[in-house]
Amino acid sequence: RATEGIKNALRAGYDCIEQGTFMDDEAMDLLLSRDVPCVPALYFEKASVEKGKEYGLPQAVIDGHIETLEGGSESALRILRAGGRIGLGGDYGFAWNPHGDYAHEISFFVKDVGFTPLEAIKCATKTGAEIMGRGDQFGTVEAGKLADLLVVDGDVVNDITLLEDRKNFLAVMQ
């Protein structure tokens, strides 16, 4: 998360930064010059802030999540606007951030961080495939690639939250 750790990882040749949150200009320059994707893992922070008390997280821990959420949101948007790659995903499987709520993360990056709906979807699909080293096999819809297509009742560009409710899914094509 911290800038020195991020810089050390980039200098050591890491090919993806997970939970990259706090970045100074030097870290940002290293990240962009090497075209290394970053997965900020911010929705866990958001869920921890919103639901932490309910699950017994101490206020000091929640305060740390607030700081990470604010710094991480700023870094993520800065990376994306500078032409860098952001991957979505993070820490799931906690009572306050269960598996299956992944669409909430896409909405979060649009509503709270400032990504456009198409940028957030691209980060979740194309960049995700690239991080796995399989961008040539899936992650975009094009000839020769594997693709699952989700047909949604509505326009997700105008309302990204449509993805949060499975009742809006008309079909999944594999």
C-alpha positions in Angstrom: 0.0 0.0 0.0 2.7 2.5 0.9 4.7 4.4 -1.6 8.1 3.0 -0.6 6.8 -0.6 -0.9 5.3 0.2 -4.2 8.5 1.7 -5.5 10.5 -1.3 -4.2 8.2 -3.7 -5.9 8.4 -1.8 -9.2 12.2 -1.6 -9.0 12.3 -5.3 -8.3 10.4 -6.0 -11.5 7.0 -6.9 -10.2 4.4 -7.1 -13.0 1.4 -6.0 -11.0 0.9 -3.9 -7.9 -1.9 -5.2 -5.6 -3.4 -2.9 -3.1 -1.4 0.1 -4.4 -2.8 3.0 -2.5 -0.4 5.7 -1.6 1.8 6.9 -4.5 4.1 9.8 -4.7 5.2 11.2 -8.1 8.3 8.9 -8.3 6.1 5.8 -7.7 3.6 7.0 -10.3 6.4 7.6 -12.8 7.8 4.1 -12.3 4.4 2.5 -12.6 3.6 4.3 -15.8 7.0 3.9 -17.4 6.9 0.2 -16.9 3.1 0.0 -17.8 2.4 -2.0 -14.7 -1.2 -2.4 -13.8 -2.4 -1.6 -10.3 -5.2 -3.2 -8.3 -6.1 -0.7 -5.6 -8.6 -3.1 -3.8 -10.6 -0.2 -2.5 -14.1 -1.6 -2.3 -13.0 -3.6 0.8 -12.0 -0.2 2.4 -15.4 1.3 1.5 -17.3 -1.8 2.9 -15.1 -1.6 6.1 -15.9 2.1 6.6 -19.7 1.6 6.0 -20.2 -1.7 7.9 -17.2 -1.9 10.2 -18.9 -0.9 13.4 -21.7 -3.3 12.8 -19.1 -6.1 12.7 -17.1 -4.9 15.7 -14.2 -3.2 14.0 -12.6 -0.6 16.3 -12.9 3.0 15.4 -9.1 3.2 15.0 -9.2 0.5 12.3 -12.1 2.2 10.6 -10.2 5.4 10.6 -7.3 3.6 8.9 -9.7 2.4 6.2 -11.0 5.9 5.7 -7.4 7.1 5.1 -6.7 4.3 2.7 -9.9 4.8 0.9 -9.2 8.5 0.4 -5.6 8.1 -0.7 -6.4 5.1 -2.8 -9.2 6.8 -4.7 -7.0 9.7 -5.5 -4.2 7.4 -6.7 -6.5 5.2 -8.8 -8.0 8.1 -10.6 -4.6 9.7 -11.1 -3.2 6.5 -12.6 -6.2 6.1 -14.9 -6.1 9.7 -16.1 -2.4 9.5 -16.8 -2.9 6.5 -19.1 -2.1 3.7 -16.6 -4.0 0.5 -16.1 -6.3 -0.2 -13.1 -7.6 -3.6 -12.3 -10.6 -4.2 -10.1 -10.9 -6.8 -7.4 -9.6 -7.1 -3.9 -10.4 -8.5 -0.5 -13.7 -10.4 -0.5 -15.0 -13.1 1.8 -15.5 -11.0 4.9 -18.9 -10.7 6.5 -19.0 -7.0 5.6 -17.6 -7.6 2.1 -18.9 -11.0 0.9 -18.2 -12.8 -2.3 -20.8 -12.1 -4.9 -20.9 -8.3 -4.5 -18.4 -7.6 -7.2 -20.8 -5.3 -9.2 -20.9 -3.0 -6.3 -17.2 -2.4 -6.8 -17.7 -1.4 -10.4 -20.4 1.1 -9.2 -18.1 2.3 -6.5 -15.4 3.2 -9.0 -17.9 5.2 -11.0 -19.9 6.9 -8.2 -17.2 7.5 -5.7 -13.8 7.5 -7.5 -14.8 9.2 -10.7 -14.3 6.6 -13.4 -16.8 6.5 -16.3 -18.9 3.4 -16.5 -17.0 2.2 -19.6 -13.7 2.8 -17.9 -14.8 0.8 -14.8 -16.0 -2.1 -17.0 -12.8 -2.1 -19.0 -10.8 -2.2 -15.8 -12.8 -5.2 -14.6 -12.6 -7.1 -17.9 -9.8 -6.2 -20.2 -7.2 -5.2 -17.6 -8.2 -8.1 -15.4 -7.4 -10.5 -18.3 -4.1 -8.7 -18.9 -3.1 -9.0 -15.2 -3.7 -12.8 -15.5 -1.5 -12.9 -18.6 -4.4 -13.9 -20.7 -5.4 -10.7 -22.5 -4.8 -12.5 -25.8 -7.5 -15.1 -24.9 -10.2 -13.1 -23.2 -11.1 -9.8 -21.6 -12.5 -8.1 -24.8 -15.1 -9.1 -27.3 -13.4 -9.8 -30.5 -12.9 -12.6 -33.0 -10.8 -15.5 -31.7 -11.3 -14.8 -28.0 -13.4 -16.5 -25.4 -16.1 -14.3 -24.0 -19.1 -14.4 -21.7 -21.6 -11.8 -22.6 -24.1 -10.3 -20.1 -27.3 -8.9 -21.6 -28.7 -6.3 -19.2 -32.2 -4.8 -19.2 -31.2 -1.1 -19.4 -28.3 1.1 -20.3 -25.3 0.5 -17.9 -23.6 3.6 -19.3 -26.3 5.7 -17.9 -26.9 3.6 -14.7 -24.0 1.4 -13.8 -25.9 0.2 -10.7 -28.0 -2.0 -13.0 -25.2 -4.6 -12.7 -25.8 -4.9 -9.0 -29.2 -6.5 -9.3 -29.4 -9.9 -11.1 -33.0 -9.3 -11.9 -31.7 -6.9 -14.6 -29.8 -9.7 -16.3 -31.7 -10.9 -19.4 -29.2 -13.5 -20.5 -25.7 -14.7 -19.9 -24.1 -16.1 -23.1 -21.0 -18.3 -22.7 
